[in-house]
Amino acid sequence: MPQEQYPHRSTMQTSEGPQVYKVGIYGWRKRCLYFFVLLLMILILVNLAMTIWILKVMNFTIDGMGNLRITEKGLKLEGDSEFLKPLYAKEIRSRPGNPLYFQSARNVTVNILNEKTKVLTRLVTGPQAVEAHSQKFEVKTLSGKLLFSADDNEVVVGAERLRVLGAEGTVFPKSIETPNVRADPFKELR
């Protein structure tokens, strides 16, 4: 299109030549932007270093973290551990040849639950006593022979020898039956 079609355009040419307009960020804004980018890069590097340090200190590996290892059979925990909330496990074992220790400031409670999470049996070891709450309590030898049994109806002592130690001995309110009565060696039978 010819220039005559634009009447509002000035026909006067300036001696300065074409004007150049600066496009973009310059001056103090540019320095602030560079400063913020540099600060962000420093924060990213510090964050990455802290993450690597935490992974190293906590001993994170592909198999687990710290003394806790993930195995095919479940979790394997080596060393001392502290549980702040209840622990639910199908099986707890120590390493072969090593004892399994439970320590508590108050007591250790073992509950046996049914499918509806109702307590069927409870064993409480406290500072004053060991309590067992169940329908029947049994003590057996390693071979499976019954030594002691107690339930609501009766108490059974299944030992071949029963020694009662105490100042007064034992008092039976009803009659007893025994095939043999004897005193300790070189002691009187009273």
Backbone as a chain_set.jsonl record, in Angstrom:
{"seq": "MPQEQYPHRSTMQTSEGPQVYKVGIYGWRKRCLYFFVLLLMILILVNLAMTIWILKVMNFTIDGMGNLRITEKGLKLEGDSEFLKPLYAKEIRSRPGNPLYFQSARNVTVNILNEKTKVLTRLVTGPQAVEAHSQKFEVKTLSGKLLFSADDNEVVVGAERLRVLGAEGTVFPKSIETPNVRADPFKELR", "coords": {"N": [[0.827, -1.18, 0.0], [0.479, 2.222, -0.746], [2.024, 5.073, 0.776], [0.433, 7.274, 0.95], [-2.073, 6.593, 1.694], [-2.268, 6.593, 4.401], [-3.16, 8.991, 6.243], [-2.763, 10.01, 8.785], [-0.186, 9.523, 9.464], [3.043, 10.706, 10.004], [5.03, 12.538, 7.809], [7.452, 13.447, 8.252], [10.85, 12.894, 8.66], [13.096, 11.78, 11.146], [16.298, 12.818, 12.248], [17.63, 11.136, 13.899], [17.363, 8.443, 13.37], [16.143, 5.055, 13.276], [14.227, 4.232, 16.166], [15.225, 2.326, 19.002], [13.755, -0.007, 21.018], [14.097, -1.354, 24.246], [13.592, -4.654, 25.043], [12.55, -6.917, 27.517], [14.029, -7.915, 30.693], [15.935, -5.771, 32.649], [18.56, -4.036, 34.406], [18.08, -3.313, 37.883], [16.045, -5.137, 38.319], [16.774, -7.352, 36.852], [19.085, -8.139, 38.226], [17.934, -8.851, 40.708], [16.341, -11.002, 39.88], [18.341, -12.822, 39.044], [19.578, -13.169, 41.52], [17.494, -14.421, 42.998], [17.197, -16.796, 41.509], [19.727, -17.903, 41.92], [19.614, -18.201, 44.745], [17.494, -20.059, 44.9], [18.705, -22.243, 43.623], [20.734, -22.793, 45.471], [19.171, -23.526, 47.698], [17.975, -25.842, 46.667], [20.24, -27.488, 46.368], [21.064, -27.679, 49.083], [18.813, -28.95, 50.148], [18.897, -31.383, 48.72], [21.369, -32.355, 49.663], [20.769, -32.645, 52.421], [18.749, -34.592, 52.265], [20.182, -36.793, 51.228], [21.976, -37.103, 53.341], [20.196, -37.815, 55.453], [19.221, -40.239, 54.437], [21.601, -41.679, 54.526], [22.281, -41.634, 57.298], [20.045, -42.887, 58.484], [20.323, -45.326, 57.397], [19.086, -46.281, 55.015], [18.224, -48.684, 52.631], [17.717, -50.782, 49.747], [16.631, -53.054, 50.824], [15.48, -52.305, 53.237], [15.348, -50.25, 56.22], [17.782, -49.063, 58.539], [17.965, -51.232, 61.298], [15.861, -52.706, 60.486], [14.711, -55.0, 58.253], [13.347, -56.045, 55.145], [12.094, -59.095, 54.338], [11.417, -62.223, 52.592], [9.734, -63.674, 54.245], [8.644, -61.795, 55.896], [9.077, -59.043, 58.123], [12.296, -58.349, 59.429], [13.901, -57.66, 62.343], [16.733, -56.437, 63.723], [18.688, -56.128, 66.631], [18.227, -53.701, 69.332], [14.952, -52.469, 69.996], [12.281, -50.114, 70.175], [8.941, -49.819, 70.983], [6.309, -47.695, 70.742], [3.594, -47.773, 70.502], [0.955, -50.3, 70.457], [2.093, -53.576, 69.442], [1.466, -55.684, 66.81], [1.747, -58.931, 65.807], [2.317, -61.929, 63.979], [4.221, -63.773, 64.624], [6.973, -63.762, 66.841], [10.359, -63.988, 67.117], [13.637, -64.716, 68.396], [17.054, -64.499, 67.275], [18.58, -67.626, 66.4], [19.926, -69.273, 69.195], [20.151, -66.984, 70.708], [18.764, -65.028, 73.371], [15.381, -63.734, 73.827], [14.369, -60.621, 74.782], [12.1, -58.773, 76.791], [11.388, -55.614, 77.873], [9.981, -53.353, 80.157], [8.67, -50.357, 81.575], [6.459, -50.487, 83.161], [4.515, -52.827, 82.789], [4.253, -55.964, 81.001], [2.032, -57.019, 78.65], [0.284, -59.666, 77.225], [-2.069, -60.441, 74.894], [-4.577, -62.678, 73.778], [-6.617, -62.793, 71.073], [-9.914, -63.192, 69.631], [-11.63, -63.649, 66.43], [-13.276, -61.455, 66.408], [-11.939, -59.537, 67.759], [-12.104, -59.793, 70.537], [-10.93, -60.26, 73.817], [-9.582, -63.316, 74.662], [-7.659, -64.672, 76.192], [-5.344, -63.505, 78.598], [-2.143, -62.494, 79.563], [-0.403, -60.987, 82.055], [2.444, -59.46, 83.088], [3.612, -57.881, 85.738], [4.998, -55.362, 88.005], [4.407, -56.271, 90.566], [3.161, -58.798, 90.39], [2.525, -61.81, 88.468], [-0.018, -62.324, 86.299], [-2.51, -64.453, 85.021], [-5.163, -64.638, 82.9], [-7.552, -66.705, 81.977], [-9.463, -69.503, 80.699], [-8.35, -71.897, 81.494], [-5.357, -72.886, 83.173], [-2.168, -74.153, 82.629], [0.801, -75.956, 83.479], [3.498, -77.485, 82.028], [5.988, -80.062, 81.463], [9.009, -80.216, 79.427], [8.726, -82.522, 77.959], [6.019, -82.742, 77.788], [4.513, -83.62, 79.925], [2.053, -83.174, 82.391], [2.355, -80.877, 84.961], [1.065, -78.999, 86.582], [-2.235, -77.841, 86.864], [-5.004, -75.678, 86.535], [-8.364, -74.681, 86.832], [-11.773, -73.437, 86.761], [-13.121, -75.458, 88.152], [-11.304, -77.321, 89.344], [-8.026, -77.923, 90.811], [-5.103, -79.328, 89.756], [-2.32, -81.19, 90.668], [0.291, -82.632, 89.169], [2.746, -83.766, 89.734], [5.32, -86.183, 90.462], [6.598, -86.087, 92.881], [5.81, -84.12, 95.627], [6.626, -81.341, 97.359], [5.995, -79.53, 100.2], [6.785, -76.577, 101.469], [7.083, -74.686, 104.357], [6.084, -72.978, 107.384], [3.923, -74.113, 108.773], [3.205, -76.254, 107.234], [0.852, -78.169, 105.392], [-2.647, -77.846, 105.438], [-5.423, -79.877, 105.355], [-8.828, -79.757, 104.778], [-10.557, -81.886, 104.449], [-10.505, -85.48, 104.168], [-7.507, -87.163, 103.023], [-5.859, -89.181, 100.573], [-3.198, -91.374, 100.174], [-0.49, -93.338, 98.86], [1.932, -93.422, 100.142], [3.698, -92.075, 102.861], [6.212, -90.07, 104.005], [9.071, -88.662, 105.695], [11.534, -86.047, 105.248], [14.963, -87.064, 104.654], [16.576, -88.077, 107.615], [14.924, -86.573, 109.282], [12.139, -85.948, 111.488], [8.885, -87.409, 111.189], [5.927, -85.801, 111.412]], "CA": [[0.0, 0.0, 0.0], [1.265, 3.448, -0.765], [2.059, 5.824, 2.02], [-0.588, 8.298, 0.902], [-3.311, 6.091, 2.272], [-2.225, 6.781, 5.851], [-3.042, 10.428, 6.423], [-2.369, 10.347, 10.142], [1.228, 9.244, 9.612], [3.875, 11.87, 9.761], [5.965, 12.38, 6.711], [8.712, 14.035, 8.659], [11.867, 11.927, 9.062], [13.984, 12.305, 12.171], [17.697, 12.601, 11.939], [18.174, 10.127, 14.83], [17.251, 7.116, 12.803], [15.084, 4.258, 13.912], [14.322, 4.113, 17.616], [15.353, 0.958, 19.49], [13.115, -0.208, 22.317], [14.655, -2.505, 24.959], [12.587, -5.628, 25.417], [13.073, -7.855, 28.495], [14.301, -7.449, 32.041], [17.27, -5.194, 32.736], [18.773, -3.189, 35.566], [17.974, -3.926, 39.21], [15.131, -6.292, 38.231], [17.569, -8.472, 36.336], [19.947, -8.594, 39.319], [17.069, -9.554, 41.681], [15.974, -12.296, 39.3], [19.521, -13.685, 39.148], [19.76, -13.481, 42.937], [16.486, -15.417, 43.394], [17.535, -18.071, 40.852], [20.879, -18.426, 42.657], [19.108, -18.632, 46.044], [16.728, -21.29, 44.676], [19.653, -23.338, 43.355], [21.39, -23.126, 46.742], [18.19, -24.271, 48.503], [17.834, -27.182, 46.075], [21.438, -28.26, 46.722], [21.022, -27.972, 50.521], [17.765, -29.956, 50.322], [19.426, -32.651, 48.212], [22.396, -32.819, 50.596], [20.099, -33.101, 53.648], [18.069, -35.857, 51.956], [21.215, -37.836, 51.144], [22.484, -37.305, 54.703], [19.177, -38.572, 56.205], [19.254, -41.615, 53.921], [22.832, -42.321, 55.012], [22.224, -41.806, 58.747], [18.993, -43.86, 58.804], [20.748, -46.574, 56.774], [18.089, -46.727, 54.045], [18.698, -49.474, 51.504], [16.61, -51.394, 49.007], [16.069, -54.103, 51.68], [14.81, -51.751, 54.41], [16.069, -49.138, 56.831], [18.359, -49.338, 59.843], [17.978, -52.639, 61.682], [14.634, -53.308, 59.983], [14.9, -55.53, 56.905], [12.176, -56.672, 54.535], [12.458, -60.398, 53.788], [10.301, -62.942, 51.979], [8.839, -64.158, 55.296], [8.099, -60.668, 56.649], [10.062, -58.06, 58.572], [13.338, -58.854, 60.321], [14.399, -56.546, 63.131], [17.938, -56.84, 64.43], [19.116, -55.142, 67.619], [17.239, -53.198, 70.281], [13.858, -51.717, 69.391], [11.339, -49.519, 71.115], [7.615, -49.689, 70.406], [5.536, -46.732, 71.51], [2.192, -48.17, 70.373], [0.883, -51.766, 70.474], [2.726, -54.328, 68.366], [0.679, -56.826, 66.367], [2.612, -59.791, 65.007], [1.946, -63.335, 63.933], [5.279, -64.535, 65.289], [8.144, -62.997, 67.276], [11.426, -64.916, 67.48], [14.988, -64.17, 68.438], [17.98, -65.258, 66.447], [18.905, -68.912, 67.031], [20.991, -69.233, 70.189], [20.104, -65.726, 71.459], [17.492, -64.871, 74.093], [14.465, -62.661, 73.45], [14.121, -59.828, 75.978], [11.051, -57.764, 76.822], [11.577, -54.711, 78.995], [8.93, -52.356, 80.248], [8.702, -49.577, 82.81], [5.294, -50.846, 83.973], [4.219, -54.244, 82.67], [4.169, -56.525, 79.653], [0.743, -57.681, 78.526], [0.094, -60.452, 76.011], [-3.489, -60.741, 74.731], [-4.995, -63.577, 72.713], [-7.907, -62.279, 70.626], [-10.634, -63.99, 68.641], [-11.815, -62.946, 65.162], [-14.002, -60.215, 66.665], [-11.016, -58.777, 68.623], [-12.453, -59.924, 71.949], [-9.823, -60.896, 74.53], [-9.856, -64.659, 75.169], [-6.655, -64.982, 77.203], [-4.446, -62.379, 78.866], [-1.024, -62.733, 80.478], [0.116, -59.686, 82.48], [3.584, -59.523, 83.996], [3.77, -56.546, 86.306], [6.027, -55.244, 89.046], [3.989, -56.956, 91.782], [2.694, -60.175, 90.194], [2.254, -62.319, 87.133], [-1.424, -62.721, 86.281], [-2.985, -65.129, 83.816], [-6.616, -64.642, 82.828], [-7.997, -67.605, 80.914], [-10.362, -70.536, 81.192], [-7.56, -72.957, 82.121], [-3.931, -72.583, 83.268], [-1.419, -75.406, 82.713], [2.267, -75.948, 83.463], [3.933, -78.8, 81.563], [7.424, -80.247, 81.261], [9.387, -80.188, 78.014], [8.222, -83.729, 77.303], [4.568, -82.653, 77.678], [3.853, -84.154, 81.109], [1.359, -82.146, 83.154], [2.828, -80.652, 86.326], [0.09, -78.225, 87.341], [-3.366, -77.404, 86.061], [-6.027, -75.019, 87.339], [-9.505, -74.074, 86.156], [-12.836, -73.073, 87.701], [-13.617, -76.613, 88.905], [-10.315, -78.061, 90.124], [-6.594, -77.666, 90.696], [-4.456, -80.634, 89.68], [-0.871, -81.217, 90.761], [0.627, -83.908, 88.554], [4.148, -84.115, 89.963], [5.528, -87.439, 91.182], [6.958, -85.694, 94.241], [5.298, -82.809, 95.991], [7.197, -80.86, 98.615], [5.341, -78.341, 100.712], [7.697, -75.924, 102.387], [6.426, -73.621, 105.097], [6.125, -73.147, 108.839], [2.837, -74.985, 109.251], [2.932, -77.372, 106.345], [-0.398, -78.052, 104.652], [-3.846, -78.227, 106.176], [-6.47, -80.378, 104.475], [-10.088, -79.744, 105.518], [-11.203, -83.194, 104.329], [-9.537, -86.571, 104.193], [-6.644, -87.327, 101.859], [-5.478, -90.565, 100.345], [-1.875, -91.447, 99.586], [0.101, -94.653, 99.055], [3.193, -93.372, 100.861], [3.954, -90.871, 103.647], [7.546, -90.154, 104.585], [9.698, -87.385, 106.021], [12.833, -85.836, 104.61], [15.971, -87.907, 105.305], [17.06, -87.706, 108.949], [13.975, -85.67, 109.916], [10.98, -86.62, 112.048], [7.59, -87.293, 110.51], [4.923, -85.385, 112.398]], "C": [[0.88, 1.255, 0.0], [1.103, 4.22, 0.531], [0.958, 6.885, 2.052], [-1.88, 7.848, 1.544], [-3.358, 6.255, 3.78], [-2.068, 8.266, 6.148], [-2.55, 10.798, 7.814], [-0.873, 10.152, 10.378], [2.041, 10.469, 9.236], [4.849, 11.589, 8.638], [7.329, 12.911, 7.063], [9.65, 12.939, 9.157], [12.747, 12.573, 10.113], [15.402, 11.977, 11.796], [18.328, 11.518, 12.83], [18.168, 8.735, 14.236], [16.18, 6.319, 13.523], [15.321, 4.147, 15.407], [14.369, 2.642, 18.013], [14.722, 0.894, 20.875], [13.713, -1.454, 22.964], [13.504, -3.397, 25.399], [13.229, -6.602, 26.395], [13.324, -7.193, 29.827], [15.734, -6.946, 32.082], [17.356, -4.359, 34.004], [18.658, -3.961, 36.876], [17.03, -5.124, 39.215], [15.883, -7.547, 37.775], [18.472, -9.026, 37.437], [19.13, -9.334, 40.378], [16.668, -10.92, 41.167], [17.142, -13.277, 39.377], [19.773, -14.09, 40.601], [18.765, -14.553, 43.396], [16.748, -16.783, 42.756], [18.717, -18.713, 41.571], [20.458, -18.94, 44.035], [18.318, -19.934, 45.932], [17.652, -22.471, 44.4], [20.377, -23.759, 44.631], [20.438, -23.928, 47.631], [17.987, -25.69, 47.968], [19.035, -28.045, 46.448], [21.467, -28.614, 48.208], [19.972, -29.043, 50.799], [18.241, -31.324, 49.854], [20.486, -33.218, 49.154], [21.779, -33.339, 51.889], [19.379, -34.432, 53.42], [19.064, -37.001, 51.879], [21.782, -38.128, 52.529], [21.498, -38.113, 55.538], [19.155, -40.02, 55.744], [20.48, -42.364, 54.436], [22.756, -42.613, 56.508], [21.199, -42.876, 59.137], [19.267, -45.221, 58.169], [19.65, -47.136, 55.861], [18.779, -47.512, 52.94], [17.483, -50.009, 50.766], [15.894, -52.418, 49.891], [15.315, -53.561, 52.882], [15.603, -50.577, 54.946], [16.58, -49.535, 58.196], [18.463, -50.82, 60.12], [16.745, -53.378, 61.194], [14.842, -53.712, 58.535], [13.612, -56.183, 56.427], [12.644, -57.962, 53.884], [11.223, -61.038, 53.163], [9.276, -63.379, 53.016], [8.203, -63.029, 56.091], [9.197, -59.67, 56.974], [11.04, -58.708, 59.532], [13.951, -57.657, 61.016], [15.574, -57.036, 63.947], [18.327, -55.743, 65.408], [17.97, -54.727, 68.529], [16.2, -52.362, 69.546], [12.932, -51.214, 70.471], [10.02, -49.315, 70.391], [6.799, -48.775, 71.299], [4.051, -47.042, 71.488], [2.148, -49.7, 70.391], [1.526, -52.395, 69.24], [1.86, -55.537, 68.059], [1.554, -57.666, 65.449], [2.089, -61.213, 65.052], [2.96, -64.171, 64.699], [6.421, -63.589, 65.638], [9.178, -64.007, 67.744], [12.732, -64.162, 67.595], [15.846, -64.972, 67.471], [18.31, -66.565, 67.138], [20.097, -68.779, 67.971], [21.006, -67.964, 71.024], [18.757, -65.594, 72.171], [16.674, -63.714, 73.527], [14.087, -61.924, 74.724], [12.945, -58.899, 75.76], [11.305, -56.908, 78.052], [10.475, -53.667, 78.966], [9.059, -51.616, 81.566], [7.545, -49.957, 83.722], [5.014, -52.339, 83.924], [4.286, -54.657, 81.207], [2.879, -57.325, 79.612], [0.693, -58.402, 77.191], [-1.379, -60.837, 75.969], [-3.678, -61.706, 73.581], [-6.415, -63.165, 72.352], [-8.582, -63.271, 69.686], [-10.825, -63.148, 67.378], [-12.498, -61.599, 65.351], [-13.232, -59.298, 67.61], [-11.466, -58.732, 70.081], [-11.33, -60.704, 72.625], [-10.276, -62.245, 75.075], [-8.928, -65.008, 76.325], [-5.734, -63.78, 77.354], [-3.387, -62.824, 79.864], [-0.407, -61.372, 80.782], [1.264, -59.93, 83.444], [3.848, -58.105, 84.467], [4.821, -56.513, 87.381], [5.676, -56.004, 90.324], [3.659, -58.428, 91.571], [2.647, -60.516, 88.714], [0.834, -62.856, 87.16], [-1.736, -63.384, 84.949], [-4.508, -65.19, 83.894], [-7.018, -65.528, 81.652], [-8.935, -68.639, 81.531], [-9.592, -71.638, 81.924], [-6.087, -72.551, 82.084], [-3.192, -73.89, 83.466], [0.077, -75.122, 82.71], [2.691, -77.363, 83.108], [5.447, -78.835, 81.458], [7.719, -80.169, 79.761], [8.867, -81.407, 77.259], [6.701, -83.728, 77.194], [3.808, -83.193, 78.872], [3.27, -83.013, 81.934], [1.923, -82.063, 84.57], [1.764, -79.983, 87.179], [-1.003, -77.776, 86.382], [-4.397, -76.779, 86.987], [-7.114, -74.471, 86.421], [-10.572, -73.774, 87.198], [-13.236, -74.231, 88.614], [-12.566, -77.258, 89.794], [-8.91, -77.548, 89.884], [-5.918, -79.017, 90.766], [-2.956, -80.434, 89.771], [-0.446, -82.587, 90.27], [2.059, -84.323, 88.762], [4.238, -85.437, 90.715], [5.887, -87.165, 92.634], [6.442, -84.303, 94.49], [5.894, -82.437, 97.33], [6.48, -79.59, 98.993], [6.262, -77.755, 101.762], [6.959, -74.776, 103.071], [6.455, -73.939, 106.574], [5.092, -74.163, 109.305], [2.597, -76.19, 108.365], [1.641, -77.118, 105.586], [-1.538, -78.548, 105.519], [-4.891, -78.663, 105.161], [-7.771, -80.404, 105.25], [-10.815, -81.086, 105.468], [-10.115, -84.255, 104.314], [-8.72, -86.591, 102.906], [-6.266, -88.789, 101.75], [-4.127, -90.561, 99.65], [-1.297, -92.834, 99.804], [1.356, -94.603, 99.925], [3.297, -92.033, 101.595], [5.34, -91.031, 104.244], [8.094, -88.752, 104.803], [10.972, -87.244, 105.213], [13.864, -86.705, 105.327], [16.493, -87.269, 106.593], [16.186, -86.674, 109.631], [12.815, -86.483, 110.457], [9.766, -86.408, 111.193], [6.564, -86.937, 111.568], [3.588, -85.203, 111.724]], "O": [[1.903, 1.31, 0.682], [0.144, 4.021, 1.277], [0.598, 7.343, 3.137], [-2.708, 8.686, 1.903], [-4.417, 6.066, 4.379], [-0.944, 8.748, 6.291], [-1.95, 11.861, 7.97], [-0.354, 10.585, 11.407], [1.744, 11.165, 8.265], [5.418, 10.501, 8.553], [8.259, 12.835, 6.26], [9.259, 12.135, 10.003], [13.105, 13.746, 10.007], [15.675, 10.989, 11.115], [19.428, 11.042, 12.547], [18.988, 7.914, 14.647], [15.4, 6.873, 14.298], [16.454, 3.99, 15.863], [13.657, 1.812, 17.448], [15.099, 1.636, 21.782], [13.829, -2.495, 22.316], [12.561, -2.943, 26.048], [14.339, -7.074, 26.146], [12.896, -6.065, 30.071], [16.646, -7.619, 31.603], [16.335, -4.018, 34.602], [19.081, -5.113, 36.971], [17.194, -6.033, 40.028], [15.64, -8.651, 38.264], [18.612, -10.241, 37.57], [19.589, -10.35, 40.899], [16.654, -11.892, 41.922], [16.951, -14.438, 39.736], [20.141, -15.232, 40.873], [19.145, -15.487, 44.103], [16.541, -17.815, 43.395], [18.72, -19.921, 41.809], [20.903, -20.01, 44.451], [18.458, -20.817, 46.777], [17.412, -23.576, 44.887], [20.609, -24.948, 44.85], [20.853, -24.906, 48.252], [17.844, -26.632, 48.748], [18.869, -29.211, 46.807], [21.853, -29.727, 48.565], [20.21, -29.949, 51.599], [18.005, -32.323, 50.533], [20.505, -34.421, 49.417], [22.216, -34.367, 52.407], [19.398, -35.303, 54.29], [18.806, -38.077, 52.418], [22.042, -39.287, 52.855], [21.914, -39.015, 56.265], [19.079, -40.932, 56.567], [20.399, -43.553, 54.746], [23.12, -43.704, 56.947], [21.461, -43.685, 60.027], [18.512, -46.168, 58.387], [19.326, -48.321, 55.928], [19.784, -47.072, 52.382], [16.346, -49.712, 51.133], [14.692, -52.634, 49.737], [14.562, -54.311, 53.503], [16.417, -49.981, 54.241], [15.907, -50.255, 58.934], [18.977, -51.583, 59.301], [16.6, -54.57, 61.465], [15.116, -52.866, 57.684], [12.883, -56.795, 57.208], [13.486, -57.94, 52.987], [10.129, -60.474, 53.198], [8.083, -63.45, 52.717], [7.3, -63.281, 56.889], [10.13, -59.477, 56.193], [10.648, -59.529, 60.361], [14.461, -56.745, 60.365], [15.435, -57.943, 64.767], [18.3, -54.562, 65.062], [16.89, -55.317, 68.504], [16.519, -51.642, 68.599], [12.814, -51.809, 71.542], [9.978, -48.714, 69.318], [6.619, -49.055, 72.485], [3.321, -46.609, 72.379], [3.199, -50.34, 70.345], [1.506, -51.827, 68.148], [1.555, -56.328, 68.951], [2.047, -57.175, 64.433], [1.495, -61.642, 66.04], [2.604, -65.157, 65.346], [6.793, -62.727, 64.842], [8.917, -64.793, 68.655], [12.919, -63.111, 66.98], [15.415, -65.988, 66.924], [18.32, -66.612, 68.368], [21.141, -68.244, 67.598], [21.795, -67.864, 71.964], [17.728, -66.002, 71.633], [17.199, -62.836, 72.843], [13.544, -62.526, 75.65], [12.798, -58.307, 74.691], [11.426, -57.433, 79.158], [10.089, -53.167, 77.909], [9.507, -52.184, 82.563], [7.634, -49.77, 84.935], [5.247, -53.046, 84.904], [4.366, -53.824, 80.305], [2.659, -58.206, 80.444], [1.017, -57.827, 76.152], [-1.885, -61.48, 76.889], [-3.034, -61.583, 72.539], [-7.309, -63.178, 73.198], [-7.922, -64.079, 69.033], [-10.255, -62.063, 67.261], [-12.316, -60.695, 64.536], [-13.811, -58.384, 68.197], [-11.233, -57.743, 70.776], [-10.835, -61.689, 72.078], [-11.23, -62.322, 75.85], [-9.366, -65.575, 77.326], [-5.387, -63.12, 76.374], [-3.694, -63.449, 80.878], [0.058, -60.682, 79.875], [1.078, -60.539, 84.498], [4.256, -57.242, 83.691], [5.472, -57.523, 87.649], [6.573, -56.349, 91.093], [3.856, -59.234, 92.48], [2.719, -59.65, 87.842], [0.516, -63.743, 87.952], [-1.288, -62.938, 83.892], [-5.068, -65.733, 84.846], [-6.851, -65.157, 80.49], [-9.166, -68.641, 82.74], [-10.113, -72.244, 82.86], [-5.617, -71.959, 81.113], [-3.532, -74.663, 84.361], [0.56, -74.201, 82.051], [2.31, -78.323, 83.778], [6.107, -77.799, 81.375], [6.808, -80.07, 78.939], [8.6, -81.332, 76.06], [6.137, -84.625, 76.568], [2.577, -83.226, 78.849], [3.932, -81.997, 82.146], [1.961, -83.061, 85.29], [1.572, -80.337, 88.342], [-0.736, -77.386, 85.245], [-4.642, -77.277, 88.085], [-6.831, -73.879, 85.379], [-10.302, -73.848, 88.397], [-13.652, -73.996, 89.749], [-12.89, -77.704, 90.894], [-8.633, -76.847, 88.911], [-6.125, -79.772, 91.716], [-2.383, -79.618, 89.049], [-0.783, -83.599, 90.885], [2.554, -85.171, 88.02], [3.354, -85.776, 91.502], [5.517, -87.934, 93.521], [6.614, -83.407, 93.663], [5.693, -83.136, 98.323], [6.373, -78.668, 98.184], [6.492, -78.356, 102.811], [6.284, -73.987, 102.41], [6.812, -75.048, 106.97], [5.391, -74.992, 110.164], [1.83, -77.076, 108.742], [1.363, -75.989, 105.182], [-1.41, -79.539, 106.239], [-5.211, -77.928, 104.227], [-7.821, -81.029, 106.309], [-11.609, -81.388, 106.359], [-8.932, -83.94, 104.435], [-9.156, -86.116, 101.857], [-6.346, -89.539, 102.723], [-3.922, -89.847, 98.669], [-1.577, -93.458, 100.828], [1.805, -95.645, 100.402], [3.016, -90.982, 101.018], [5.614, -92.023, 104.919], [7.647, -87.787, 104.183], [11.432, -88.193, 104.577], [13.666, -87.052, 106.491], [16.805, -86.08, 106.638], [16.676, -85.951, 110.499], [12.529, -87.573, 109.962], [9.616, -85.371, 110.547], [6.359, -87.693, 112.517], [2.607, -84.854, 112.381]]}, "num_chains": 1, "name": "protein.A"}
